[in-house]
Amino acid sequence: MAKTRFFCIAVEGGTTDGRVIERDWIEQMAAGYNPATYTASINCEHIRGYSPEPPFNSYGTVTALKAQDVELVLDGKTEKRLGLYAQFDANDQLLAVNRAKQKLFTSCEISPNFGATGKAGLVGVAITDNPASLGTEMLEFSATKGDASPLAARKLDKANLFTAATEATIVLDGDGTDPTGLFASLKGMFDAFAASFGKQGQQPANENTSPAGGTGSTQPPANDNDLAAFARSIGETVTSAMQTYAAVNDPKVAALATDIAEIKGLLGKTEDRTFSRQPATGGGGNAAHETDC
């Protein structure tokens, strides 16, 4: 299982059965979600299968929720709405499906009265690759036929609702990070160098200057770059980077060398069982081989 970064799975507004996701529901789901109390699982197209075999098995679980404002462009205008963001604990099946650019949208199942608390709760998330069937098209079916909606049988409770499918970008938590701090160290060193190098061409406002650079001028010529300082800074950067890399990897290399030495020591003490056996002649001395027919 691999944890993802937080991404939006629902936005206040329309659902697949004509109801509206209230802003309070988003806030309540984010504040009250606790996997120890109830773990929302991830399924395919809101179908909960009984078999552990794909495609209608579990694709992972929801580990955390949070509420965050999002901007949507509707009818040419930008609106700010509250979105529900989730962190998935995705299994290999979900990651493989997402890499194949399939089931790129998510739709939530929301219980408006979760656990008889009077507050909304998230009870499931579905992945889908056909947002229209869970959005505008199903809205029309549900609004005219009520419980006859093709999605009605997929709800855990008839009072629950499905959100319109939202495009999801599933990125594993930690992707693009610098676990050893090496790149951050390099960037910091170069930023510091650039800052100090830029100051060499600056002159305090209260200094006397001369256009010709003659008597009374304390500003060096514009092309007077300090190559020695540049070389020292590069050397310090490389040295710092090497030290950072060594600090992380040297203990691992040392441990590996110790293990190899122990294995070699054990092999050196192993009894040599290679030997040759003289052929049996069936008689003593130099007697020839005889066959009793």
C-alpha positions in Angstrom: 0.0 0.0 0.0 1.2 3.5 -0.8 -0.1 6.8 0.6 -0.9 9.5 -1.8 -0.8 13.3 -1.5 -4.1 15.0 -0.7 -6.3 15.7 -3.8 -9.8 16.9 -4.3 -12.6 14.2 -4.4 -15.7 16.4 -4.0 -16.8 20.0 -4.2 -19.9 21.6 -2.6 -22.7 21.7 -5.1 -24.6 19.2 -7.3 -24.9 15.4 -6.8 -26.1 12.5 -9.0 -29.6 12.6 -7.6 -30.5 16.2 -7.7 -29.5 17.1 -4.2 -26.8 19.6 -3.2 -23.7 18.9 -1.1 -23.8 21.5 1.6 -20.7 23.4 2.7 -21.4 22.2 6.2 -21.2 18.6 5.0 -17.7 19.1 3.6 -16.6 20.7 6.9 -18.2 17.9 9.0 -16.7 15.1 6.9 -13.2 16.6 7.1 -13.4 17.3 10.8 -15.1 14.0 11.8 -13.3 11.4 9.6 -11.5 8.8 11.7 -10.4 5.5 10.1 -10.4 3.9 13.6 -14.2 4.6 13.7 -15.0 3.9 10.1 -12.7 3.4 7.2 -14.0 4.4 3.8 -12.9 2.0 1.1 -12.2 2.7 -2.6 -14.1 0.7 -5.2 -14.8 0.7 -8.9 -17.9 2.5 -10.2 -19.6 2.3 -6.7 -19.8 -1.5 -7.0 -18.8 -3.4 -3.9 -17.9 -6.9 -4.9 -17.7 -10.0 -2.6 -14.7 -11.5 -4.3 -11.1 -10.3 -3.7 -10.5 -10.6 -7.4 -10.6 -7.5 -9.7 -12.3 -5.5 -11.0 -14.9 -5.1 -8.2 -12.6 -5.6 -5.2 -11.0 -3.0 -3.0 -8.6 -0.5 -4.5 -7.4 0.8 -1.1 -8.7 3.0 1.7 -9.1 6.7 2.7 -6.7 7.5 5.4 -7.5 11.2 6.0 -9.7 14.1 4.9 -9.4 17.9 4.9 -11.4 20.8 3.6 -9.9 23.4 1.3 -11.1 26.1 -1.0 -11.0 25.5 -4.7 -11.6 27.7 -7.7 -14.0 26.5 -10.4 -14.7 28.1 -13.8 -18.5 27.9 -14.3 -20.2 29.6 -17.3 -17.1 31.6 -17.9 -16.9 32.9 -14.4 -14.5 31.8 -11.6 -16.2 30.7 -8.4 -14.6 29.8 -5.1 -16.1 26.7 -3.4 -15.1 24.4 -0.6 -13.6 21.2 -1.7 -13.1 17.9 0.2 -9.5 16.6 -0.1 -8.6 13.0 0.6 -5.4 11.0 1.2 -5.6 7.5 -0.2 -3.7 4.4 1.0 -3.7 3.0 -2.5 -2.9 -0.6 -3.4 -0.9 -1.8 -6.4 -4.1 -2.4 -8.4 -5.2 1.3 -8.1 -1.7 2.6 -9.0 -1.5 0.3 -12.0 -5.0 1.5 -13.2 -4.1 5.1 -12.7 -0.8 4.7 -14.6 -2.7 3.3 -17.5 -4.8 6.5 -17.6 -8.0 4.6 -16.6 -10.6 5.5 -14.0 -9.2 9.0 -13.6 -12.2 10.4 -11.8 -13.6 9.9 -8.3 -17.1 10.0 -6.9 -17.9 9.9 -3.2 -20.7 8.3 -1.3 -21.9 10.6 1.5 -24.1 9.7 4.4 -25.9 13.0 5.5 -26.7 11.4 8.9 -23.6 9.3 9.5 -24.0 7.0 12.4 -27.1 8.8 13.6 -24.9 11.7 14.6 -26.8 14.3 12.6 -23.6 15.1 10.8 -22.4 14.1 7.3 -19.8 11.4 6.9 -17.8 9.8 4.1 -18.6 6.1 3.6 -16.9 5.3 0.3 -15.1 6.5 -2.7 -15.4 5.2 -6.3 -13.1 5.5 -9.2 -14.7 5.9 -12.6 -13.6 6.9 -16.2 -17.0 8.2 -17.3 -17.8 11.3 -15.3 -20.9 12.2 -17.5 -22.6 9.0 -16.4 -22.2 10.0 -12.8 -22.9 13.6 -13.3 -25.2 15.3 -15.8 -26.7 12.2 -17.3 -27.4 10.5 -14.0 -28.7 13.7 -12.6 -31.5 13.6 -15.3 -32.3 10.0 -14.6 -32.4 10.5 -10.8 -34.4 13.7 -10.9 -37.2 12.0 -13.0 -37.2 8.5 -11.7 -36.1 8.8 -8.0 -35.0 5.4 -6.6 -35.2 4.0 -10.1 -31.8 5.5 -10.8 -29.3 3.0 -12.1 -27.1 4.1 -9.1 -29.7 3.6 -6.4 -28.9 -0.1 -5.9 -25.2 0.7 -5.3 -25.8 2.9 -2.2 -25.1 1.6 1.3 -28.2 3.4 2.4 -31.0 4.9 0.2 -30.6 8.2 2.0 -27.0 8.5 0.9 -25.9 10.4 -2.2 -23.2 10.1 -4.8 -21.2 13.2 -5.8 -20.7 14.1 -9.4 -17.4 12.6 -10.5 -14.3 14.8 -10.1 -11.1 14.5 -12.0 -8.4 13.2 -9.7 -4.6 13.4 -9.9 -3.2 10.6 -7.8 0.4 11.3 -6.8 2.2 9.3 -4.2 3.3 11.2 -1.1 7.0 11.9 -1.3 7.2 11.9 -5.1 9.7 14.6 -6.2 11.1 15.0 -2.7 14.8 15.0 -1.6 15.1 12.3 1.1 18.8 12.9 1.7 18.6 16.7 1.6 21.3 16.6 -1.1 19.5 18.8 -3.7 18.3 21.2 -1.0 21.8 21.5 0.2 23.1 22.3 -3.3 20.4 24.8 -4.0 21.0 26.5 -0.7 24.7 26.8 -1.4 24.2 28.2 -4.9 21.6 30.6 -3.7 24.0 31.9 -1.0 26.7 32.2 -3.6 24.5 34.1 -6.0 23.4 36.5 -3.3 27.0 37.2 -2.2 28.3 37.5 -5.7 25.6 40.0 -6.6 26.6 42.2 -3.7 30.1 42.7 -5.1 28.8 45.0 -7.8 26.7 47.1 -5.4 27.9 50.3 -3.9 26.7 52.0 -0.8 24.7 55.2 -1.5 27.0 57.4 0.6 30.3 56.5 -1.2 32.0 59.0 -3.4 32.2 57.8 -7.0 34.1 59.1 -10.0 32.8 58.4 -13.6 36.4 57.7 -14.7 37.2 55.6 -11.7 39.9 58.0 -10.6 40.8 59.5 -7.3 38.0 59.1 -4.7 36.4 56.2 -6.5 36.0 53.1 -4.3 33.8 51.1 -6.7 35.7 48.3 -8.6 35.2 48.1 -12.4 32.1 46.3 -13.5 34.1 43.4 -14.9 36.1 42.9 -11.8 34.7 39.4 -10.9 36.2 37.6 -8.0 37.1 34.3 -9.6 38.9 33.1 -6.4 35.7 33.6 -4.4 33.7 31.8 -7.1 36.1 28.8 -7.0 36.0 28.7 -3.2 32.2 28.7 -3.3 32.0 25.9 -5.8 34.5 23.9 -3.8 32.5 24.3 -0.7 29.3 23.3 -2.5 30.8 20.1 -3.8 32.4 19.3 -0.5 29.1 19.9 1.4 27.2 17.7 -1.1 29.7 14.9 -0.8 29.6 15.0 3.0 25.8 14.9 2.9 25.8 11.9 0.6 28.5 10.2 2.7 26.7 10.7 5.9 23.6 8.9 4.5 25.3 6.1 2.6 28.6 5.4 4.4 26.9 3.6 7.3 25.0 1.4 4.8 28.2 0.5 3.0 30.0 -0.2 6.3 27.2 -2.5 7.4 27.3 -4.3 4.1 31.1 -4.8 4.3 30.7 -6.2 7.8 28.1 -8.7 6.6 30.4 -9.8 3.7 33.3 -10.3 6.1 31.2 -12.4 8.4 30.1 -14.6 5.5 33.6 -15.0 4.3 34.7 -16.0 7.8 32.0 -18.6 8.0 32.9 -20.0 4.6 36.6 -20.2 5.6 35.7 -22.4 8.6 33.5 -24.8 6.6 35.0 -28.3 6.4 36.3 -29.2 2.9 34.3 -32.3 1.9 35.8 -32.8 -1.5 37.7 -36.1 -1.7 38.3 -38.9 -4.2 37.7 -42.6 -3.6 39.8 -45.4 -5.0 37.8 -47.8 -7.2 36.9 -51.1 -5.7 38.6 -54.0 -7.5 36.8 -56.8 -5.7 40.1 -58.4 -4.6 43.3 -57.7 -2.7 46.5 -56.5 -4.0 46.8 -56.2 -7.8 44.2 -58.8 -8.5 42.4 -58.3 -11.8 38.8 -57.6 -12.1 36.9 -60.9 -12.4 33.3 -61.6 -13.3 31.5 -64.6 -12.0 29.1 -65.6 -14.8 
